């Protein structure tokens, strides 16, 4: 069952996130509060390339650096996980992270990181998705965006 669908008509793309993965995001953020956290987004695109289906949200690797106003995602265990999922036609689609008790607006460093990831040949993800969660337990806020040719495109939620 799809819980959230994000759409951007300018680039004809939508992102689908299940209620199970959304619940996991909220749980991981709640456990991390008041510290930022994050991980990667795994899934696949539809055959026509119009829809990104998110099938898995990872927790922050144990070598990540979580602080109250910053987060640096580590890498421990991610390559092994991605290699395993590759066999099931699931791929790295981008990143997610949490801005505790704040708005889910990307910082300058968030944008720079996503542009850098879009140029990383090893990731093979020239248009990475970024999901930012803000707020807290009783008032979650969500923002989704994608980087295309070094430009940010924001998505509108359409449940």
KARAGI-V611118 format. One record per residue. N is the residue number from 1. PSI is psi in whole degrees, 0 to 359 (999 if undefined). NEAR is the number of other ideal C-beta (glycine too) atoms within 10 Angstrom. D_LAST is the distance of its C-alpha to the last C-alpha in Angstrom with 2 decimals. Layout:
n->{N | N}
psi->{PSI | PSI}
near->{NEAR | NEAR}
d_last->{D_LAST | D_LAST}
//
This chain:
n->{1 | 2 | 3 | 4 | 5 | 6 | 7 | 8 | 9 | 10 | 11 | 12 | 13 | 14 | 15 | 16 | 17 | 18 | 19 | 20 | 21 | 22 | 23 | 24 | 25 | 26 | 27 | 28 | 29 | 30 | 31 | 32 | 33 | 34 | 35 | 36 | 37 | 38 | 39 | 40 | 41 | 42 | 43 | 44 | 45 | 46 | 47 | 48 | 49 | 50 | 51 | 52 | 53 | 54 | 55 | 56 | 57 | 58 | 59 | 60 | 61 | 62 | 63 | 64 | 65 | 66 | 67 | 68 | 69 | 70 | 71 | 72 | 73 | 74 | 75 | 76 | 77 | 78 | 79 | 80 | 81 | 82 | 83 | 84 | 85 | 86 | 87 | 88 | 89 | 90 | 91 | 92 | 93 | 94 | 95 | 96 | 97 | 98 | 99 | 100 | 101 | 102 | 103 | 104 | 105 | 106 | 107 | 108 | 109 | 110 | 111 | 112 | 113 | 114 | 115 | 116 | 117 | 118 | 119 | 120 | 121 | 122 | 123 | 124 | 125 | 126 | 127 | 128 | 129 | 130 | 131 | 132 | 133 | 134 | 135 | 136 | 137 | 138 | 139 | 140 | 141 | 142 | 143 | 144 | 145 | 146 | 147 | 148 | 149 | 150 | 151 | 152 | 153 | 154 | 155 | 156 | 157 | 158 | 159}
psi->{129 | 129 | 314 | 139 | 127 | 137 | 146 | 109 | 338 | 323 | 9 | 59 | 144 | 156 | 131 | 129 | 123 | 160 | 327 | 315 | 324 | 317 | 319 | 316 | 312 | 319 | 314 | 322 | 316 | 318 | 331 | 334 | 129 | 19 | 147 | 154 | 177 | 184 | 201 | 161 | 128 | 140 | 213 | 164 | 152 | 163 | 326 | 0 | 11 | 334 | 130 | 118 | 119 | 119 | 339 | 139 | 127 | 155 | 169 | 132 | 156 | 347 | 12 | 156 | 113 | 123 | 176 | 330 | 18 | 160 | 132 | 111 | 133 | 188 | 351 | 122 | 349 | 317 | 319 | 317 | 315 | 321 | 319 | 315 | 331 | 322 | 337 | 16 | 38 | 140 | 163 | 124 | 343 | 208 | 161 | 151 | 169 | 131 | 96 | 130 | 37 | 178 | 149 | 56 | 131 | 138 | 171 | 318 | 327 | 313 | 315 | 318 | 316 | 322 | 318 | 316 | 325 | 337 | 357 | 107 | 326 | 328 | 333 | 46 | 78 | 348 | 71 | 145 | 143 | 125 | 125 | 131 | 136 | 185 | 212 | 191 | 313 | 2 | 69 | 141 | 144 | 140 | 133 | 142 | 165 | 147 | 123 | 119 | 48 | 14 | 148 | 133 | 121 | 153 | 149 | 141 | 134 | 78 | 999}
near->{5 | 11 | 13 | 19 | 15 | 24 | 18 | 17 | 9 | 10 | 14 | 11 | 20 | 19 | 24 | 18 | 25 | 17 | 11 | 13 | 21 | 19 | 12 | 16 | 23 | 17 | 12 | 21 | 24 | 13 | 10 | 18 | 15 | 10 | 17 | 23 | 21 | 30 | 23 | 25 | 27 | 22 | 23 | 16 | 14 | 11 | 7 | 7 | 10 | 12 | 17 | 22 | 16 | 25 | 18 | 17 | 23 | 20 | 16 | 24 | 16 | 8 | 12 | 18 | 12 | 18 | 10 | 11 | 11 | 13 | 23 | 15 | 20 | 15 | 10 | 11 | 13 | 17 | 11 | 9 | 16 | 16 | 9 | 10 | 17 | 12 | 7 | 10 | 8 | 18 | 17 | 24 | 25 | 25 | 22 | 27 | 26 | 29 | 22 | 20 | 13 | 15 | 10 | 19 | 11 | 18 | 12 | 7 | 11 | 20 | 16 | 11 | 19 | 21 | 15 | 11 | 18 | 18 | 10 | 12 | 7 | 7 | 16 | 8 | 19 | 13 | 18 | 23 | 24 | 24 | 27 | 22 | 24 | 18 | 18 | 17 | 10 | 5 | 8 | 16 | 14 | 19 | 18 | 26 | 23 | 23 | 23 | 16 | 9 | 10 | 10 | 14 | 15 | 13 | 23 | 11 | 13 | 9 | 7}
d_last->{11.59 | 8.54 | 6.70 | 5.14 | 5.58 | 7.82 | 9.96 | 13.51 | 15.40 | 18.69 | 19.03 | 16.95 | 15.04 | 11.66 | 11.14 | 9.68 | 10.21 | 10.99 | 11.10 | 14.82 | 14.85 | 12.69 | 15.24 | 18.00 | 17.11 | 17.26 | 20.47 | 22.10 | 21.47 | 22.77 | 25.81 | 26.55 | 26.31 | 28.23 | 28.54 | 26.25 | 25.28 | 23.46 | 23.66 | 22.63 | 19.63 | 20.71 | 19.41 | 20.03 | 19.13 | 18.83 | 22.24 | 21.52 | 20.30 | 17.07 | 14.64 | 15.26 | 14.64 | 15.21 | 17.43 | 19.29 | 19.40 | 23.04 | 24.73 | 27.08 | 30.32 | 33.36 | 34.94 | 32.13 | 33.13 | 30.97 | 31.99 | 30.68 | 29.87 | 29.82 | 28.93 | 30.63 | 29.21 | 32.03 | 32.58 | 34.28 | 33.14 | 30.39 | 32.51 | 33.54 | 29.96 | 28.91 | 32.07 | 31.29 | 27.71 | 29.04 | 30.90 | 27.66 | 26.25 | 23.93 | 24.37 | 23.97 | 20.94 | 21.31 | 21.30 | 19.49 | 21.13 | 21.11 | 22.46 | 23.61 | 23.24 | 22.55 | 20.06 | 18.20 | 20.25 | 22.20 | 25.92 | 28.57 | 29.38 | 25.77 | 25.84 | 29.37 | 28.54 | 25.68 | 28.02 | 30.71 | 28.58 | 27.74 | 31.53 | 32.30 | 33.67 | 33.67 | 29.88 | 29.50 | 26.16 | 26.81 | 23.18 | 21.95 | 18.48 | 18.52 | 15.99 | 17.32 | 16.61 | 18.31 | 19.16 | 20.25 | 20.06 | 18.83 | 16.90 | 15.02 | 13.98 | 12.52 | 13.49 | 13.53 | 16.32 | 18.73 | 22.45 | 23.96 | 27.70 | 27.83 | 25.24 | 21.92 | 18.81 | 15.82 | 12.20 | 9.64 | 6.18 | 3.80 | 0.00}
//
